[in-house]
Amino acid sequence: MTLASRLSTAANTGQIDDSQEKFKIISSNLAVVQVQATVVGLLAALASLLLGAVSREELDWAKVALLCTSSVITAFLAAFALGMLMVCIVIGARKFGVNPDNIATPIAASLGDLITLSILALISSFFYRHRDTWYLMPLVCIGFMALTPLWILIAKQNPPVMKILKFGWFPIILAMVISSFGGLILSKTISRHQYKGMAVLTPIICGVGGNLVAIQTSRISTFLHMWSIPGVLPLQMKRFWPNPCSTFCSSEINSVSARVLLFLVIPGHLIFYYLIYLVEDKSMTNSKIFVLLYLVASLIQVIILLYLAEVMVRLIWHQALDPDNHCIPYLTGLGDLLGTGLLALCFLLDWFLRSKAESAGFLELASVPP
């Protein structure tokens, strides 16, 4: 998603109009993403193991090797596939005069989960079948990590992109940690009967929130790159903590886009909920109270994220940093945590209200004379 946002900004500011410059920008950005994917893939596996240890799961070294290898290779392949797709989308959007901010980032967010989970399933199944070959997994994992110096060498041809390798790790790693807390909430609730349907709806509420805030962040970042210089905020964005009313109700271009994105929340979730209900009838609740709670929760999630996007982009830009690299990881990580937490709260409130209604109905029935 950070790659999509960076390429969209480069396209909107005319940096990829020159063929030679285009090749340098694209190759260096793809190389940086491969380094980030390899390292963060390994860290994600270690984070999963740590969360397993917190949950008092037994540590199996064969499982550790399987998880680390599968995670590194999946991150590497998914980043490469999505990276090439983002390049094609941004160049195509530029060619046809469409703003890539509105296309590339949400596609990266939407396809990211699908492609990553599909590759993870295939890779982990393959290595699980060959788990008796003890040297295979460590050898493959080390081989993929040994490519890291090559990617760094390619990235060095573009000094601004090299800054990402030096200073861009903290946002991605912290975002991974924040998202992991959302995963912990999911793992604690998914097996309980009052949270029936949690596993199906979690990717939807997290995905929609992440999509919308990524679009807004990318658009604000492009606006700043076009009309200002790093470290200097435009006159209309001088306040670090803007009034929420000005964020959603003013006539400024970023406020208009925030309103449009906000208006997409309810219809989008209703469509997704209906489609899931048709496909997964038995794993979904048909409670009207829950649907109402779910829509309110999704609206609260997106309002918080869009406001935080406005605040965070201003603070990051004021520090002369690129919001494309520093804001999107934090906001999507927060989106996962907020979405999972609010969804769990919806299930809990729905279960509590239904239990109260059932007990009230039972008491009323018991009080009727024979």
C-alpha positions in Angstrom: 0.0 0.0 0.0 2.9 2.4 0.7 4.3 1.4 -2.7 1.0 2.2 -4.4 0.8 5.6 -2.6 4.4 6.5 -3.5 3.9 5.6 -7.2 0.6 7.5 -7.3 2.3 10.6 -5.9 5.2 10.2 -8.4 2.7 9.9 -11.2 0.6 12.9 -10.2 3.7 15.1 -9.8 5.0 14.0 -13.2 8.1 12.2 -12.0 7.4 9.1 -14.2 6.7 10.9 -17.4 10.4 10.5 -18.5 11.2 6.9 -19.6 14.6 6.8 -17.9 13.4 8.3 -14.7 10.4 6.0 -14.7 12.6 2.9 -14.9 14.8 4.2 -12.0 11.8 5.1 -9.8 9.9 1.8 -10.4 12.9 -0.6 -10.0 14.2 1.1 -6.9 10.7 1.1 -5.3 10.1 -2.5 -6.1 13.5 -3.4 -4.7 12.8 -1.6 -1.4 9.5 -3.4 -1.1 11.2 -6.8 -1.5 13.6 -5.9 1.3 10.8 -4.8 3.5 8.7 -7.9 2.7 11.6 -10.3 3.5 12.4 -8.7 6.8 8.8 -8.0 7.9 7.7 -11.5 6.8 10.2 -13.0 9.2 9.2 -10.6 12.0 5.5 -11.4 11.4 6.3 -15.1 11.9 8.2 -14.3 15.1 5.3 -12.1 16.3 2.9 -14.9 15.7 5.1 -17.3 17.7 5.3 -14.7 20.5 1.5 -14.3 20.5 1.2 -18.1 20.6 3.5 -18.2 23.7 1.4 -15.5 25.4 -1.6 -17.8 24.7 0.4 -20.6 26.4 0.6 -22.7 23.2 3.3 -25.4 23.1 6.4 -24.4 21.1 7.3 -26.9 18.4 10.6 -26.2 16.5 9.3 -27.9 13.4 6.3 -25.5 13.5 8.7 -22.6 14.0 10.7 -23.5 10.9 7.5 -24.0 8.9 6.0 -20.7 10.0 9.2 -18.6 9.4 9.9 -20.1 6.0 6.3 -19.9 4.8 6.0 -16.3 6.0 9.2 -15.1 4.4 8.5 -16.7 1.0 4.8 -15.6 1.1 5.8 -12.0 1.8 8.4 -12.0 -0.9 6.2 -13.5 -3.6 3.1 -11.5 -2.6 5.1 -8.2 -2.6 6.5 -8.9 -6.0 3.1 -9.9 -7.5 1.3 -6.9 -6.0 4.2 -4.6 -6.8 4.1 -5.4 -10.5 0.4 -5.0 -10.5 0.7 -1.6 -8.8 3.2 -0.5 -11.5 0.8 -1.5 -14.3 -2.2 0.2 -12.6 -0.4 3.5 -11.9 1.1 3.7 -15.4 -2.2 2.8 -17.0 -4.1 5.3 -14.8 -1.6 8.0 -15.8 -2.0 7.2 -19.4 -5.8 7.4 -19.4 -5.8 10.6 -17.2 -7.3 8.9 -14.1 -6.0 9.7 -10.6 -4.1 6.6 -9.4 -4.7 7.6 -5.7 -8.3 6.5 -6.2 -7.4 3.2 -7.8 -4.0 1.8 -6.9 -4.1 2.0 -3.1 -7.5 0.4 -2.6 -6.7 -2.4 -5.0 -3.4 -3.0 -3.1 -5.4 -3.2 0.1 -8.1 -5.4 -1.3 -6.0 -7.9 -3.2 -3.2 -7.8 -0.6 -5.2 -10.2 1.8 -6.5 -12.4 -1.0 -3.1 -12.9 -2.7 -1.1 -13.2 0.5 -3.5 -15.8 2.1 -3.7 -17.8 -1.2 0.1 -17.9 -1.5 0.5 -18.7 2.2 -1.9 -21.6 2.0 0.0 -23.1 -1.0 3.5 -22.5 0.4 2.7 -23.8 3.9 0.9 -26.8 2.5 4.0 -27.7 0.3 6.4 -27.4 3.2 4.1 -29.2 5.6 4.1 -32.2 3.2 7.9 -32.1 3.1 8.5 -31.4 6.8 10.5 -34.6 7.2 13.2 -33.1 4.9 14.8 -31.2 7.8 17.2 -29.1 5.7 14.7 -27.9 3.1 13.0 -25.1 5.0 16.1 -23.5 6.6 17.9 -23.7 3.2 15.0 -22.0 1.3 14.5 -19.4 4.0 18.2 -18.5 4.0 18.3 -18.4 0.2 15.5 -15.8 0.0 17.0 -13.7 2.7 20.4 -13.9 0.9 18.8 -11.9 -2.0 18.5 -8.9 0.3 21.9 -7.3 -0.6 20.9 -7.4 -4.3 17.7 -5.5 -3.6 19.6 -2.9 -1.6 22.1 -2.5 -4.5 19.2 -1.8 -6.9 17.5 0.6 -4.4 20.8 2.6 -4.1 20.3 4.1 -7.6 17.5 6.3 -6.1 18.7 8.2 -3.0 15.2 9.4 -1.9 14.0 5.7 -1.9 17.1 4.6 0.0 15.9 6.9 2.9 13.0 4.5 3.2 15.4 1.6 4.0 17.1 3.8 6.6 14.1 5.4 8.3 11.0 3.6 7.1 11.1 0.5 9.3 9.6 1.8 12.4 6.1 2.6 10.9 5.8 -0.8 9.2 7.0 -2.8 12.3 4.8 -0.8 14.7 1.8 -1.2 12.3 2.4 -5.0 12.4 2.5 -4.9 16.2 -0.8 -2.9 16.3 -2.4 -5.3 13.8 -1.3 -8.2 15.9 -3.3 -7.0 18.8 -6.4 -7.2 16.5 -5.4 -10.7 15.7 -5.2 -11.5 19.4 -8.7 -10.2 19.9 -9.9 -12.4 17.0 -8.1 -15.5 18.3 -9.7 -15.0 21.8 -13.3 -14.6 20.4 -13.5 -16.7 17.3 -14.3 -20.0 19.0 -17.1 -18.7 21.3 -20.7 -19.1 20.3 -21.7 -15.5 21.1 -19.1 -14.4 18.4 -20.6 -16.5 15.6 -19.7 -14.9 12.3 -16.7 -13.0 13.7 -14.2 -14.7 11.3 -16.3 -13.8 8.3 -16.9 -10.2 9.1 -13.5 -9.2 10.4 -11.7 -9.0 7.0 -14.7 -6.9 5.7 -14.7 -4.3 8.4 -10.9 -4.1 8.6 -10.6 -4.1 4.8 -13.2 -1.4 4.2 -11.7 0.9 6.9 -8.2 0.3 5.6 -9.2 0.9 2.0 -10.9 4.2 2.7 -8.3 5.7 5.0 -5.5 4.7 2.6 -7.3 6.5 -0.3 -7.7 9.6 1.8 -4.1 9.5 3.1 -2.7 9.1 -0.4 -4.8 12.0 -1.7 -3.8 14.4 1.1 -0.1 13.3 0.5 -0.4 14.0 -3.2 -2.0 17.4 -2.5 0.9 18.4 -0.2 3.5 17.1 -2.7 1.9 19.2 -5.5 1.3 22.5 -3.5 3.9 22.6 -0.8 7.4 21.5 0.2 8.3 19.1 3.0 8.3 20.8 6.4 6.0 23.6 5.3 2.2 23.2 5.6 -0.2 25.2 3.3 -2.1 28.0 5.0 -5.4 26.1 5.2 -3.6 23.2 6.9 -1.6 25.1 9.5 -3.4 23.6 12.5 -2.1 20.2 13.6 -5.4 19.3 15.3 -8.1 20.6 12.9 -11.7 20.9 14.0 -13.5 17.7 13.1 -16.2 19.8 11.4 -13.7 21.3 9.1 -12.3 17.8 8.3 -15.8 16.6 7.1 -17.9 19.6 6.5 -15.8 22.3 4.8 -15.5 23.1 1.1 -11.8 22.2 0.9 -10.8 19.4 -1.5 -9.6 17.0 1.2 -12.8 17.6 3.2 -15.0 16.8 0.1 -13.1 13.5 -0.5 -13.5 12.6 3.2 -17.3 13.2 2.9 -17.5 11.0 -0.2 -15.6 8.2 1.4 -17.7 8.5 4.5 -20.9 8.2 2.5 -19.6 4.9 1.0 -19.4 3.2 4.3 -23.1 2.3 5.0 -24.0 1.2 1.4 -20.7 -0.7 1.0 -21.1 -2.7 4.3 -24.8 -3.4 3.6 -23.9 -4.9 0.2 -21.0 -7.0 1.7 -23.2 -8.1 4.6 -26.0 -9.2 2.3 -23.6 -11.1 0.0 -22.0 -12.9 2.9 -25.4 -13.7 4.4 -26.4 -15.3 1.1 -23.2 -17.4 0.9 -22.6 -18.1 4.6 -26.1 -18.3 5.9 -25.3 -20.7 8.8 -22.4 -18.7 10.1 -24.1 -15.3 10.2 -26.6 -13.9 12.7 -29.9 -12.5 11.3 -30.4 -10.2 14.2 -31.5 -6.7 13.1 -30.0 -5.2 16.3 -26.6 -6.7 15.3 -26.8 -5.3 11.8 -27.5 -1.8 13.2 -24.7 -2.1 15.8 -22.4 -3.3 13.0 -23.2 -0.3 10.7 -22.7 2.1 13.6 -19.4 0.5 14.5 -18.1 0.6 10.9 -19.1 4.3 10.7 -17.3 5.1 14.0 -14.2 3.3 12.7 -14.0 5.2 9.5 -14.7 8.6 11.1 -11.9 8.1 13.6 -9.5 6.9 10.8 -10.3 9.7 8.4 -9.8 12.3 11.2 -6.5 10.7 12.3 -5.4 10.6 8.7 -5.8 14.4 8.5 -3.9 14.9 11.8 -1.2 12.4 11.1 -0.4 13.6 7.6 0.0 17.2 8.9 2.3 16.1 11.7 4.4 13.9 9.4 4.7 16.6 6.7 5.7 19.2 9.3 8.6 16.9 10.3 9.7 16.9 6.6 8.8 13.2 6.2 6.8 11.5 3.5 3.2 10.6 4.5 3.2 7.9 1.9 5.7 5.9 3.9 4.9 6.9 7.4 1.1 7.4 7.7 -0.5 4.5 5.8 1.1 1.7 7.9 0.0 3.3 11.2 -3.5 4.0 9.9 -4.2 0.6 8.4 -2.8 -1.1 11.5 -5.1 1.1 13.7 -7.9 0.2 11.2 -7.4 -3.5 11.9 -7.3 -3.0 15.7 -10.3 -0.7 15.7 -12.3 -2.8 13.3 -11.7 -6.1 15.2 -12.3 -4.5 18.6 -15.5 -2.7 17.6 -16.8 -5.8 15.8 -16.2 -7.9 19.0 -18.1 -5.3 20.9 -21.0 -5.5 18.5 -21.3 -9.3 19.0 -21.0 -8.9 22.7 -23.7 -6.2 22.9 -26.0 -8.1 20.6 -25.6 -11.3 22.7 -26.2 -9.3 25.9 -29.4 -7.6 24.5 -30.8 -10.8 23.1 -30.0 -12.7 26.4 -31.8 -9.9 28.3 -34.8 -10.0 26.0 -35.0 -13.8 26.2 -34.8 -13.7 30.0 -37.4 -10.9 30.2 -39.7 -13.0 27.9 -39.2 -16.1 30.1 -40.0 -14.2 33.3 -43.1 -12.7 31.7 -44.2 -16.2 30.6 -43.6 -17.5 34.1 -45.6 -14.8 35.7 -48.8 -15.6 33.7 -51.2 -17.6 35.9 -52.2 -21.1 34.6 
